[in-house]
Amino acid sequence: VRDIMDLQHMGHDHAINIARQIEQKEILSSREVEVAILLCKGYINKEIANQLSIATTTVISHRKNIMEKIHARSLADIILYCVVKGIVNTDEL
């Protein structure tokens, strides 16, 4: 149990460290924030494209840009970043 708790703690620390490394100014565009919110809510690329009336390839580009800007390695990092930054509330997930 202790090992699992340590792993969970390290995962959260990684996202918190990423969020702290990034300047306090808003680094994501408004569209990237919209895409990030929908990713956090579990939508897939095609669903996001339909909801925002954009091409699936555009969603993929936004997702790639988000990951580069916040130094994310996975979707979990995007979710943690959004929660830490207050972009999404855990109640919404």
GROMACS elastic network, one bead per residue, 0.5 to 0.9 nm:
[ bonds ]
;  ai    aj funct       b0    kb
    1     4     6  0.51569   500
    1     5     6  0.62251   500
    1     6     6  0.86119   500
    2     5     6  0.50520   500
    2     6     6  0.61167   500
    2     7     6  0.86402   500
    3     6     6  0.50049   500
    3     7     6  0.61921   500
    3     8     6  0.86287   500
    4     7     6  0.50738   500
    4     8     6  0.61910   500
    4     9     6  0.85468   500
    5     8     6  0.50977   500
    5     9     6  0.60776   500
    5    10     6  0.85810   500
    6     9     6  0.50282   500
    6    10     6  0.60929   500
    6    11     6  0.85890   500
    7    10     6  0.51154   500
    7    11     6  0.62095   500
    7    12     6  0.87534   500
    8    11     6  0.51374   500
    8    12     6  0.63751   500
    8    13     6  0.85978   500
    9    12     6  0.52485   500
    9    13     6  0.60588   500
    9    14     6  0.86226   500
   10    14     6  0.61461   500
   10    15     6  0.88512   500
   11    14     6  0.52221   500
   11    15     6  0.67002   500
   11    16     6  0.88243   500
   11    77     6  0.86461   500
   12    15     6  0.52768   500
   12    16     6  0.61648   500
   12    17     6  0.85139   500
   12    77     6  0.87849   500
   12    80     6  0.72826   500
   13    17     6  0.59021   500
   13    18     6  0.84447   500
   14    17     6  0.51467   500
   14    18     6  0.61967   500
   14    19     6  0.86876   500
   14    77     6  0.80966   500
   15    18     6  0.50154   500
   15    19     6  0.61967   500
   15    20     6  0.86184   500
   15    72     6  0.81850   500
   15    76     6  0.86658   500
   15    77     6  0.57828   500
   15    78     6  0.82443   500
   15    79     6  0.88508   500
   15    80     6  0.57087   500
   15    81     6  0.58801   500
   15    84     6  0.79680   500
   16    19     6  0.50652   500
   16    20     6  0.61545   500
   16    21     6  0.85989   500
   16    80     6  0.76484   500
   16    81     6  0.71132   500
   16    84     6  0.67808   500
   17    20     6  0.50637   500
   17    21     6  0.60856   500
   17    22     6  0.87620   500
   18    21     6  0.51893   500
   18    22     6  0.65664   500
   18    70     6  0.67529   500
   18    71     6  0.67865   500
   18    72     6  0.77656   500
   18    77     6  0.85697   500
   18    81     6  0.74915   500
   19    22     6  0.55065   500
   19    23     6  0.82857   500
   19    24     6  0.88336   500
   19    70     6  0.72580   500
   19    80     6  0.88107   500
   19    81     6  0.59775   500
   19    82     6  0.89187   500
   19    84     6  0.71109   500
   19    85     6  0.71994   500
   20    23     6  0.73074   500
   20    24     6  0.80513   500
   21    24     6  0.88713   500
   21    70     6  0.87842   500
   22    25     6  0.82503   500
   22    27     6  0.81938   500
   22    69     6  0.85073   500
   22    70     6  0.69425   500
   22    71     6  0.88663   500
   23    26     6  0.77857   500
   23    27     6  0.78188   500
   24    27     6  0.83005   500
   26    29     6  0.77448   500
   27    69     6  0.71269   500
   27    70     6  0.82336   500
   28    31     6  0.79278   500
   28    32     6  0.56779   500
   28    33     6  0.61249   500
   28    65     6  0.86775   500
   28    66     6  0.69082   500
   28    69     6  0.74625   500
   28    70     6  0.86322   500
   29    32     6  0.50749   500
   29    33     6  0.62597   500
   29    34     6  0.87145   500
   30    33     6  0.50749   500
   30    34     6  0.63479   500
   30    35     6  0.87762   500
   31    35     6  0.62537   500
   31    36     6  0.85440   500
   31    62     6  0.79121   500
   32    35     6  0.50167   500
   32    36     6  0.59942   500
   32    37     6  0.85397   500
   32    59     6  0.87751   500
   32    62     6  0.57905   500
   32    63     6  0.74064   500
   32    65     6  0.80046   500
   32    66     6  0.65466   500
   33    37     6  0.60984   500
   33    38     6  0.86380   500
   33    66     6  0.84870   500
   33    82     6  0.87269   500
   33    87     6  0.76493   500
   34    37     6  0.52220   500
   34    38     6  0.63846   500
   34    39     6  0.86713   500
   34    52     6  0.84962   500
   35    38     6  0.52062   500
   35    39     6  0.61257   500
   35    40     6  0.86129   500
   35    45     6  0.89613   500
   35    48     6  0.69142   500
   35    49     6  0.89218   500
   35    52     6  0.84600   500
   35    59     6  0.71334   500
   35    62     6  0.71333   500
   35    63     6  0.72027   500
   35    66     6  0.88749   500
   36    40     6  0.61343   500
   36    41     6  0.86475   500
   36    62     6  0.86722   500
   36    63     6  0.74387   500
   36    66     6  0.76147   500
   36    78     6  0.70856   500
   36    79     6  0.77478   500
   36    82     6  0.74855   500
   36    87     6  0.86506   500
   37    40     6  0.50653   500
   37    41     6  0.63439   500
   37    42     6  0.89279   500
   37    79     6  0.82508   500
   37    82     6  0.75673   500
   37    87     6  0.72635   500
   37    88     6  0.65116   500
   38    42     6  0.65335   500
   38    43     6  0.56447   500
   38    44     6  0.82777   500
   38    47     6  0.89190   500
   38    48     6  0.65643   500
   39    42     6  0.52162   500
   39    43     6  0.53220   500
   39    44     6  0.68773   500
   39    45     6  0.80657   500
   39    48     6  0.78528   500
   39    63     6  0.87204   500
   39    75     6  0.77397   500
   39    78     6  0.82048   500
   39    79     6  0.77063   500
   40    43     6  0.74965   500
   40    75     6  0.80139   500
   40    76     6  0.84625   500
   40    78     6  0.74627   500
   40    79     6  0.52798   500
   40    80     6  0.88621   500
   40    82     6  0.78651   500
   40    88     6  0.78312   500
   40    92     6  0.88932   500
   40    93     6  0.66904   500
   41    79     6  0.88299   500
   41    92     6  0.73248   500
   41    93     6  0.53256   500
   42    93     6  0.80041   500
   43    46     6  0.80833   500
   43    47     6  0.58685   500
   43    48     6  0.61640   500
   44    47     6  0.53694   500
   44    48     6  0.62465   500
   44    49     6  0.86897   500
   45    48     6  0.51354   500
   45    49     6  0.61513   500
   45    50     6  0.87049   500
   45    56     6  0.60431   500
   45    57     6  0.84553   500
   45    59     6  0.60950   500
   45    60     6  0.68008   500
   45    63     6  0.88344   500
   46    49     6  0.50364   500
   46    50     6  0.62618   500
   46    51     6  0.86353   500
   46    55     6  0.81404   500
   46    56     6  0.55118   500
   46    57     6  0.89979   500
   46    59     6  0.80393   500
   47    50     6  0.51136   500
   47    51     6  0.61020   500
   47    52     6  0.85793   500
   47    56     6  0.85152   500
   48    51     6  0.50718   500
   48    52     6  0.60414   500
   48    53     6  0.81602   500
   48    54     6  0.81643   500
   48    56     6  0.77512   500
   48    59     6  0.70462   500
   49    52     6  0.53097   500
   49    53     6  0.55935   500
   49    55     6  0.54941   500
   49    56     6  0.51520   500
   49    57     6  0.84547   500
   49    58     6  0.77539   500
   49    59     6  0.61497   500
   50    53     6  0.50276   500
   50    54     6  0.66196   500
   50    55     6  0.78113   500
   50    56     6  0.81238   500
   51    54     6  0.79960   500
   52    55     6  0.87687   500
   54    57     6  0.83937   500
   54    58     6  0.65165   500
   54    59     6  0.72851   500
   55    58     6  0.51324   500
   55    59     6  0.66077   500
   55    60     6  0.88406   500
   56    59     6  0.50626   500
   56    60     6  0.63166   500
   56    61     6  0.86805   500
   57    61     6  0.61929   500
   57    62     6  0.86424   500
   58    62     6  0.61664   500
   58    63     6  0.85138   500
   59    62     6  0.50365   500
   59    63     6  0.60576   500
   59    64     6  0.85274   500
   60    63     6  0.50252   500
   60    64     6  0.61211   500
   60    65     6  0.85833   500
   61    64     6  0.50587   500
   61    65     6  0.61369   500
   61    66     6  0.85577   500
   62    65     6  0.50394   500
   62    66     6  0.60619   500
   62    67     6  0.85995   500
   63    66     6  0.50801   500
   63    67     6  0.62379   500
   63    68     6  0.86701   500
   64    67     6  0.52078   500
   64    68     6  0.62630   500
   64    69     6  0.86612   500
   65    68     6  0.50931   500
   65    69     6  0.60266   500
   65    70     6  0.85976   500
   66    69     6  0.51889   500
   66    70     6  0.61885   500
   66    71     6  0.81440   500
   66    72     6  0.78654   500
   66    78     6  0.78838   500
   67    70     6  0.54945   500
   67    71     6  0.55735   500
   67    73     6  0.69226   500
   67    74     6  0.77239   500
   67    75     6  0.83795   500
   67    77     6  0.84244   500
   67    78     6  0.70955   500
   68    71     6  0.50245   500
   68    72     6  0.65667   500
   68    73     6  0.87269   500
   69    72     6  0.78384   500
   70    77     6  0.86451   500
   70    78     6  0.78064   500
   70    81     6  0.78096   500
   71    77     6  0.85088   500
   72    75     6  0.75586   500
   72    76     6  0.83228   500
   72    77     6  0.52574   500
   72    78     6  0.62263   500
   72    81     6  0.85090   500
   73    76     6  0.80838   500
   73    77     6  0.63375   500
   73    78     6  0.83132   500
   74    77     6  0.52836   500
   74    78     6  0.67734   500
   74    79     6  0.89398   500
   75    78     6  0.50316   500
   75    79     6  0.62936   500
   75    80     6  0.86567   500
   76    79     6  0.50565   500
   76    80     6  0.61329   500
   76    81     6  0.84779   500
   77    80     6  0.50992   500
   77    81     6  0.59684   500
   77    82     6  0.85189   500
   78    81     6  0.50775   500
   78    82     6  0.61437   500
   78    83     6  0.86447   500
   79    82     6  0.51726   500
   79    83     6  0.62496   500
   79    84     6  0.86363   500
   79    88     6  0.83635   500
   80    83     6  0.51077   500
   80    84     6  0.60435   500
   80    85     6  0.84535   500
   81    84     6  0.51478   500
   81    85     6  0.59836   500
   81    86     6  0.83969   500
   81    87     6  0.83010   500
   82    85     6  0.51849   500
   82    86     6  0.59734   500
   82    88     6  0.56508   500
   82    89     6  0.83128   500
   83    86     6  0.50919   500
   83    87     6  0.60394   500
   83    88     6  0.53011   500
   83    89     6  0.60737   500
   83    90     6  0.66766   500
   84    87     6  0.77428   500
   84    88     6  0.84778   500
   85    88     6  0.79223   500
   86    89     6  0.64530   500
   88    91     6  0.83666   500
   88    92     6  0.68611   500
   88    93     6  0.79293   500
   89    92     6  0.54510   500
   89    93     6  0.71801   500
   90    93     6  0.53567   500
